[in-house]
Amino acid sequence: MSRLNDQNASAATDMVAALETLKGCPADAGHFLIKSGFSPDQAAADFVESYAGVPATPRGGTEPAVLYQQRNQPDLLFGLYGCERRIRGWLPALAGCRMTKTAPSLAPVSPIHVKSDHQRWDQIDLGGLPFPQITTRDAGPYITMGFVMAGEAGQNLALSAHRMLVLGPDLLGISMLTSRHLRHMAQRAGEQGESLPISINIGVPPAVAIASATGTAHLPSRLDKLSLAGALAKAPIAISQGPDDGAFYLSRSAIVLHGELLADTTTEAIAPAPPGVTMPEFLGYDGHAGAPLQLIKLNSISQRPNAMMQAVVGPGREQSAILGLGGALSLALGLDEGLLAENAFDLRFSYAGGGMLLLFVALKDGHTTPLEPLARQMIDICPFVKTVVFVDQDVDLSSEEDMLWAMTTRANLAQDCHPVQGFAPMRMDPSQGDAWAKQKGYTPTRCYVDATVPPSCRSAASRSFV
């Protein structure tokens, strides 16, 4: 076992190293601010009011990384991932590369076991950490950038981000979708009458944040999420054994909560919060308190020296960038390699859809696959996708204006917007709800937009300056 060496840390494998790259960085690539005099709740409110972008607010542009200094607690960091270009620049495998070209060639880089520099707290008290309550409607303070890890490798590894409600000094409630691998592992443990040992990692390496946003079910057999993170970083991710032979954790996480995922549950709608409401979701609307939260019991807390607490406000450019890069990576890894190579020039999820609902696809010149089955396969892999917009490869997917230009001048939406039937509506999107359908008089469905130039019209529709 090697010893953790900060001199070998890169922006891809260490959040602190990534933050250092923003100091003195040009404003158009994102920047770094330090503010003081804000409580955790006030810091969240200030970030929303001053910096958060679409879909949290109508504000365009990148989000800066803002460090809110705290008294007697770790400082609170918002906005680190508020720029897709910034994140790509930290990840050697993605910097300056098209996702469709990079993903199929990613080779796994296994994690390394190291002796961590984490310091164990004398007492277990979540009150010692600056968890913000994002809105007054929330049930309480939430962990919003907690990456839960169970197992170590392969099918025995779960690594995913979840929102977790702070219920007491050593107790959390976690929200998990039914499709999550972590939930399946917890169910198997519960069936054997056992709890599931886990670590909750806060302030993780950027490569881990993106890899964790991919879908486990569609990863090729050569990759799990830790070896995928290593592939993105082109360097191994450091992991360590938890205290008292507990669950493994990410050695370069700023703060780690060590504990067990129990079979017991609790409600998320806790008075005086409005019934049925949780903290804002990734699309910019309040969440729904539906399924019970599963309980997590902590047995220790550890942190690196001078640790920072990372958080997000729920929706916004930061959350959208993480989800969008993870989703595009999932598609590029999950689609049939021949289908991908023959048809897709590049893939990108728009901030406007929270990084999940609105997918841009640039098609290769001379592609032959019909668009409806291609869109359907993409929705099968990324089931939150609502709209797929197909364009030609001369359109810049990273420019929302260029996408609108293509949709305006290379499509007649009344004819070129086509339904993709057979997918269940998503309740997080208001326009897919029952009340919306009743008022509008139609059944919500997914769709794709053909904003490509017909082959016979290409000479008349070529760009003047490209």
N, C-alpha and C positions, 0 to 999 in steps of 0.2 A: 504494500500500500504506500503510495507516494503522499507527500505533504502538499497541501494547497499552496500554490505559488502565485501571488498577485502579479508578479512581473510577467507571467505568461498569459494573463487575462487579456482577452480581446473584447471589443464591443459586442460581438456575437455571443460570447460565453459569460459575460458579466455585465449586469445592469449599470454598475457604477462606472465602468469603462465606457459604456455607451453614453452615459450622461456627460462624461468628460469631453466627448467629441463635440458637444453642442456649445461649449464655451468659446465665444468669439466667432461662432458660425454665422454666415450670412443669413439675413432675416428670411429670405425666400426658401431656405432649406430648413427652417425651424430655428428656434433659439431657446435660451435658458434664462429664467428669471428667479430671483429669490425675494420672498415677501415675509414679513413678520407681523405679529399683532392679530392673527386670525386663529380662532379655535378651529377644530376639525370641521364642525358644521359650517362655520363662517367661511372657511377655506373652500369648501365645496360650492357654496353659494357664490363666492367671488369668482371662482373659476368659470362657473356657468355664465355669470353676468358679463365677464370681461373677455373670455377666451374660447369657450366651447363652441364648436361648429355644428354644421348640419350632421345628423338630424336633431340634435338637442336644441339648437337655436337656428335662426335663418342665416347666421354668420358664415361667410365663405372664408377660404384660406386655411392655412395650416394652424394647428394648435401648438403653442409653445409648451415646453416643459417648465412647470412652475413648482418651486420648492417652498412650501409654507413652513417656516421655522416654528417649532413647538417648545414650550417650556416643560422640562422634566419628562418628555416623551420623544420618541424618534420623530424627525421632521417628516412632513406629509408631502408626497410627490404626485402631482397630476400632469397629464398631457405628454408624457414621454413618447408615446406611440402615435402622437397626433399628426403624423405626416408619413404617407406610404413611402415616398422617396427616401426619407430619413431611415426608415426601417430597412429598406432594401440595401442602403449603403452600409449598414452594419453587418449584413449577411453576405459573405463572399460568394455563395452559390447563386444569389439572386441579383447582386449588384450589376446593373446594366444589361441584364439578360431577360429574354422573353420566358415566361413561365412554361410554355409548351416545349421550349428547347431545353430548359434546365431540368425540369422535374423527371423526365424519363431516364436521365443519365445519373441521377443522384445515387451515389454508393453509400451504404450504411457506414457510419463511424460509431463504434460502440463506446459507451460511457467508460470512464475510468473511476476506480475507487480511490478516494483520497482521505487523508486525515484532515478534518475540517477545522477552521478557526472559529467556529461558533462558540459562543459563551452561553451556558445554560442559566436561566433565571433561577433565583432562589425560591420564588413563589410563582404559582400559576395564577395570573390575574390579567385577563384581557382588558381590564380597565387601564392598564399601563400602556396601551397602544392607542394611537389617535384615529380610531375608526369613525368616519363621519356618518351622520344621518343626512342623506342627500336632500330629502324634502321633509316638510312637517307632516306629510301624509304617510311616510314610511312607518313600519312597525317598530323601528329602532335603528341603531347603527348596523351597517353591513360591512362585511369583508367583500370587496368588489374585485380585487385582483389576487384572489387566492387560487393557486394551482394545486389541486389535490393529486397526490401520487400514492399509488398502492402497487406493491410488487416491484420487480426489478427489470424484467425484460420479456420480450415476446408477448404471447397471449396472456401472460400473468402480469402484464404491466398495464395500469390505467394511469393516465395523466391528462387532466382536463381542468378548465377553469369553471368555477361555480360561484354564485352569490351565496353568502352565508350570513344569517342573522345572528347577532350576538345576543345570547339569552342569559348569560351569567358569567362569572369569573372564569369558568372552565367548561362552558357549555355553548355549543353552536347548533343552529338548525340549517341544513343544507338543502338547496333546491336542485333536483336532478331530473333531466328528461328521461323518459322511459328507454330511449335508445342509447343512453350513455353506458359505456363499458364499465365504468365505476359502479353504476347501479347494479349491473349484472353480477359483478364480483361480490358486492355487498349482499345481494340476494342469495348467492351460493353459500356465502359464509353463514348467513342467517339460517339457512336450511340445515346447516350442521350444528346449529346452536352456538355459533361463535360470532364475535364482532370482527370487523375488518381493520387491521392496523393500517394507518394512513399517516402521511405528513401533508401539511398545508403550507405551501411555499409562497412567500410574498416577496416581490422584488426579484423575479427569476431572470435568467439569461434571456435576451431577446430571441435567440434561436429556439428556445423552449416555448416561449409565448406563442410563436407562429406555428411550430410543430404541433402544439397541444390543440390548436384550433382546427386541425384536420380530422376527418372522420376515420376512426379506427377500422371500421368495417371495409373501407375501400383502400387501405394501405396495401401495397404489394407485400408478399410474404417475406421479402428480404428486409423489410423495414418495420420497426416499431417506433413509437414517438420519440424515444430518447436517441436512437440511432439516426432517425430523420433529423432531429435537432443537430446532431453532430455533423450530418451531411450538409445542412444549411450553413453551419459555422465553419465547415472544413477543419474541425477540431473537436476532440471528445468533450462531452459534458461531464463535469465532475459530480459524483454522487458519494454519499457517506451513509453509514449505518446509523439509525436513530439511537437515542439514549436507551439503555437497558435492552439492547437488541431489538429496538422498535423498527418501524418501517423506514425504508431508505428515504433520503431527502436530497434535494439539489444543494450541493455544498456551497455554491455561490449565491444562493438565495439570501436576501437581506435578513429576513425574519422567517422562522419556521415554527409552526404549531404542530406538536407531535401528539397523536391521540388515536382514537378508535371510532370507526363508524358503526353506530349501534342499529339495531332493528327497530328501536322505539322511535315514535314520531310525535310531532306537535303541529299545531296550526300556525300559519304565517299571519293570519289576520288577528293581531293582538291589540286590544283596546289601549289607548284611544284612537288608534289608526282607523280610517274608514274601512268598513268591511269589504273584503274582496279586492283590496288594493295593495300592491307592493311598490317597491322603488321603481323609478322609470326604466323601461326596457330599451333595447338597442334601436328601436324605430322612433323613439322620441315621445312615446306615450307611457302613461302609468301602467305598470304590470298588473297581472291578475293573480290574486292569492287563491289558488285552487287546490292542487294536490298538497297533502301534508308534507312538512319538512322532516327529513330524517335527522336524528340527533347525532352529534359528534361530542364525545367526552375527551377532553385534553388531559394528558398526563405530564407534559412539560412544554416549555417555551424556550427557544434559543434564538440568538441573533449574532450577526457579525459585528465587529467593532464599528461604531458610528453608523449603524444601520438606518436606512430610510424606509418609511412605510409608503408603498405605492398603492394608488387607488384610481378608479375612474368614476365618472358621474353617472354611468349607465349608458345612455346614448351619447353620440358625439363622434367626432372624427377619429378619436383615439380607438374607441371600441370598434368602429367600422373598419379601420385599417387592419387591425388584428384579425377580425373575422373574415375580411375580404381576402387577405393574403392566404389565410388558412384554407378558405373555400376554393380559391383558384388553384392552390397546391393540391387539394383533394381531387379536383376535376382532372388536372393534368396527370395525376398518378392513377386515378381510378378509371378513366376512359380507356377503351381498347387502344393499344399503342398504334395499330395500323390506322384506326379511325382518326386518332389524334394527329398522326403524322401526315395523313392525306388531306385533312380538312382545316384544322385549326392553326392559324398563324400565331394568335395570342389570346389570352383570357384575362379578364379583370372584373372584379365586383365594384360597383359604384358605392361611394359614401352615401348617396341619396337613399339607397335601400338598406342602410345599416350594415353594409358589407355582406348581405346575404340574399336580399330579395331581387336585386336588379343586376343582371349579369350581362357584360359586354363581351362579344366574341368576334374577333377579326378572322375572317376566313381567307384561306390561301387562294391565290389566283388559280382558276381551273379546278376548284373543288367539285366533287361529283355527288356527295351524299345529300339526299333530300333533307330539308331543314327541320321538318316536323319530328322525324325519329331522332335526329341529332339533339334537338331541344329536349325531347323526352328522356333520352339517356342522361343528359346533364341534370335534369330535375331529379331523376332517380338517384343520382349520386349526391346531389345537394338539395334535399327535399324542401328547403325553405325558399328556393328560387321561385319567384312569381313571374318575372318577365325576362326573356332572353332577347337581346338586341344583336342581330347579326349585321356586320358591316364588312367592307372590303379591307384589305391589309394596308391601304394607304391612309386609313383613318387612325388617329392616335387615341387609343383606349384610355389613356391617362388624362385626356382633355374632355371634360364634360361638354364644353362648347363645340368641339369637333364632332362629338357623338350627336349632339342636337343638329349640327349642320348636315350630317349624313341622314338623319331621320327626317329632316325637313326637305332636302333636295334629292334624296335617293329613295324615298318611300312615299307612297300615298296611304296614310295610315288607315283609312276606311277600308282599303283592300289588302294592305300589306301587314296588318296585325291579325294573327291567326290564333285560335284557341288551341290549347293542349289539354285535352279532357282526361279525367280519371284520377285526379289528385285531390286529396282532402283539403278544405280551406284551413288557414292558419289563424288562430284567434288573436295573435299578437298584431295582425294587420286589421285595422278597423274596417277597411273596405271589403274584407272577406267574412265579416260577421253576419249572423242571421238578421239582425235589425237592418243592416245596410242592404242586404239582399231583398228584404221585404219592401223597403222604401223604394229601391231602384227597380224592382220587378224582374230581377234576373239572378241566376245562380253563379256565384263567383267561380272563376276558373283561372288557370295559368295561361300564358300566351307567349308567342315569339313574334318579333318584328323583323321582317325582311327589308333591311335598308342597304341592300347590295345592288350593284349595277348589273342589269342583264348583259350577258356576253356580247350581244349584237349592238349594244349601246355604249360600249366602253370608249370608243373613240370620241363620242360626243359628250361623255361625262367624265373625262380625265381632268384632273386638277391643273390649273394653269401654272402653278409654281412648285409642283412636287414631281 
